[in-house]
Amino acid sequence: MEANKKVDCYGLLCPMPIVLTADTIKGMEIGEILEVRASDEGIKHDMPAWCKVTGQRFMGIEERDGEYFAYVQKIKA
């Protein structure tokens, strides 16, 4: 998936991937896609929940070689 911005959270534990996602999304334009790279498996549950609460669009997670790549589209200011 093509992302407009990327956040590297590899090696960080909860809640840091969500904290960094929230900070980055604030500076993005509506419609842009953020890729979040993480090593913490908790992102599989945390990211969809955060998107639901904040009104952003969860676009899925890809798992590659023990790394997780979560995709979020900004749809709400």
Secondary structure, DSSP 8 states (H G I E B T S, - for coil): ---SEEEEETT--TTHHHHHHHHHHHTS-TT-EEEEEES-TTHHHHHHHHHHHHT-EEEEEEEETTEEEEEEE----
